[in-house]
Amino acid sequence: MRRVRIVVALVVAVAVAAAASAQFQRRGGGRFFNPRIGPNPPYDGAFQFCRIMFRNAPDGDGGGWSVDWPRADQNLSFRFSELTRASVSRAADGNYNHILIRLTDQDVLSHCPFIMMTEPGGTYFDDDEAAALRTYLQKGGFLWADDFWGDYAFAHWEAQIRKALPSSDFPMFDVPLDHQLFHMLYDVRAIPHIPSIGFWYGTSGRTSERGRDTSEPYVRAITDRSGHFLVVMTHNTDFGDAFEREGESREYFDLFAGPGYAFGVDTLLYSMTH
């Protein structure tokens, strides 16, 4: 009888754990969980950096939504405030407000003219998320997807974003350097090839994180049929690290933070004026 009770207890424990795990996965899975996440600041009408939390697909290629968070979000907000006359939201302690949201959080999403995703090569969108993203973008929102490397990561991302924006209605193209995106406040005359600071130091200054497969950086866009930009994608480059790591190395800062912020500020300005 004692053995039976032990077996029953184990079965119950396993069933409870499985149910909890299933509920947790339905609410977003392990990639959504982070003990450092607190409540979002209230919307105050000023610019707030909005980062999208997403699940990673088992066959994806990426480190998850929290790569470069929160310092990239804070630092780009600070530089945007410093380098433009935009009103940027700040907390009572002086720190710059930034927001974490899921695509299905429509009330919060409606206050974000700009959203960012990091390492989108691992993304998984379900039907509700894809529909919510499409609605957001068609209402005037703007998505910047940054820091994914290689053909496989790009192909995986394209398959996911096409759930929201099918190619029949939303063309994709490489953005030429004479496009206004690159010349809003700063003249960006070359696409920065920005490696992560760890890779850069560990390889004595190399910038292509995966050899020949990532030897050239790209800026691509998805538009609607009228040519209105909905999504900008920075592939084979890591703007997020240029923002996050700006204070860790003067040499890294001198090489990558300046070009990174020039494009970042241009992109923010373009997203909110076009």
N, C-alpha and C positions, 0 to 999 in steps of 0.2 A: 504493500500500500504506500509505503514511503517513496519507493521508486516511481510509482504511478503519479503521486502528488508532484514530485520533482519534474517528471516529464510534462505533466499538465502545465505547471508553472512556466517551464521553458517555452512550451508552445504558445501560451498566452503572451509571454514577454516578446517572443518573435513576432506574433501577430500585431501587438501594439506598436512595436518598432517599425514594422512594415507599413502600418497605416499612417504613422507619423511621417515616415519617409515619403510615402505617396502624396500626403497632404503638402509636405514641404516642396516636393517637385512641382505640384500643381501651382504653388504660389511662386515658383520661379527657379527652384533648384539651388544647388550649392553656390553658384556664382552670384546669386543675389545677396547671400548672407555675408555680413561683415559687422563685427561687434562695434566698430567705430562709427557706424552710421547713426546719426541722431535725426531729429526732426528737421525738415527744411525750414529756412527762414521765411517769414511772411513776404508776400509780394508787395513791393512798395512803389512800383512804377518805374524804377530804374533798371538798368541792365543787370541781369544776373546770369552767370555762366551756368548752363543747363547740361548735365551729363546724363546719358541714357544708360541704365542698367539693363543687361541682357543675359540670356543663357548662352552657354557655349554648346555647340553641337559636338557629339562624340567624334565625328570625322573632320572637325574644323581645325584651323591653324591659328591659334592666338592665345594670349594669356588671360583674357577676360576683360570685363568692362572697367575694372578698377586700376588697370595699369596707368601710371602717371597721376592718379588721383590721390590726394586732393591738391597737391602743390601746383600742378600744371594749371588747374582751374583758378586757383588763387593768384598765381603769378601772371597769367595772361590777363586776368581782370585788373590787376594792379597796373600793368603796362598799358592796357587799353585806357584806363583812367588817366595815366600819366602823359600819354602821347596824343590823346585826342581831347575834345571838349565834351565827350559823352558823359552822361550821368550814370555812374556805376554804383550799385547798391553796396552799402557797408553796414556792418553791425555796430552796436554801441561801443564795442571795444576797438573799433577801427579796422578790423579785419574785413576782407571783401567777401560778401555773401556769394554762395554758389549752391546749386541744387542738384540732387540726385533723383531721377524719376524713371519709371517704366513707361513704355510707350502707351500702355492702356490707362495711365493716369491722366485722363483728358483734361480735367480741371486745372491741374498744375501745368500741363503741357501747353495749354492755351496762353500762358503768360510768357512763353519762351519763343522769341522770334528766331532763335538760334539754338541748335542742339549739337552735341558732339558725341561721337563714339570712338573709342580707342581699341585697336587690335580687332577690327571687324572681320578679319579672316576666320574667326572662330564662331561667328554669330549663328544663332538659331532663332528664327521668327516663326511663331505659330500663326494661325489664320487671324486671330484677334489682333495680334501685334502688327502684322502686315497691314491689315485694314486700318488700324489706328494711325500707323505711319503715313499711309497714303492720304488719309483725311487731313492729317496735320500739314503735310507738304502742299496739298492742293489748296489749303486755306491760306497759304502764304508763308509757311514755315521753311526752314533751311537746315539741312543736315551736313555736317563736316565729318567724314569718316577718315581717320588717320592711323598710321603706323601698322601697316600689314605688308608683308614682304614675300615676293615670289609669285609665280604664276598660279600655284595651287591655291594659295590664300586668296588671290584675286578671284579665281574661278568660283571658289566657295562663297565668297561675299556676293559676287554677282548673282549666283543662284538664289541667295536669300533676299537681296534687295529687289530682285525681279518678282518676288511674291507680292511686293507692294507696288512696284512700278514696272509693269510688263514692257518689254522692248518694243512691242507694236505701237505703243502710245508715248513712250518716254525714251527718246534716243540718248545714247551715251557717246561721248567723244573726248579726245584729248584737248585740253584748253590751250590755245596758242598763247605765247608770251605777250602778244600785243593786245590781248583781251583786257578789258577794263578791270577785271578781277585783280590783275597784277599791278594796277596803277591807281589805286584809290587814294592813298596818302603817300605811299612809298613806291618807287619804281623798282619792281622786282624783275630783274633781267635774266635770271636763271633760276631753275627749280633747285632749291637746296637739297643736297644729298646728306641728310642728317642721320647718323647712327646713334644708337643708344650709347650713353657715356661709358657703360661697362664694356661694350664691344669695342668701342674706340680705344679705350685704354688697354684692353686686353690684346689688341692686335696691332699695337704701335701705330695707330692712326688710320686704319682702314675705315672706309665708309660703306662698303657694300656688305651687308650682314650675311648674305648667302651666295657670295661669289658671283659668277656670271649671271645667275638667275635674277640678281637684284642690282645689277651694275648701273642701271639708269633709273632715276626717279621720275614719276609721272604725276601730273595733276589732271584728273579726269572729272567730268561733270555729267550729270543726268538732268535733262530739261523736259519741260512739257512741249507740246507741239508748237507753241508760240515762241519757243526758245528761252523761256523763263527758267533760271537755274533753280533746281530743287535740292540737288545733292552735289557736293564737291568731295572728291576722294583723293587723298595724297598717298600714293602707293610707292613702296620701296624707299620710304623716308619716314622719319620719326619726329614730327614737330613737337609732340607732347614732351619728349625728353629735353628738347631745347628750352621749353618753358619750365619743366619741373626741376631740371638740374642746373639752372643758370648760376646758382650760388655756390656750386661745389668745386668748380675749377675755372680759374681765370682763362686758361688756354681754351677750354671747351666753350666758355662763354664767348670769347672773342671770335671763334670760328663759326659757331652755330646759333647762338642766341640772337644776334643781330639780324641775320637773314630769316631766322625763324619768326621773330616778332614782326618783322616787316610784312611777311606774308600773312601772319596771324591777324594783325591789325587790319590789313587790307581785306581779308576774308570777313571779319566781323563787320566792317563798314559796308562791304558789298551786300552781305546777307540782310542788313537792316535798311538798306536804301534801294534795293532792287527786288 
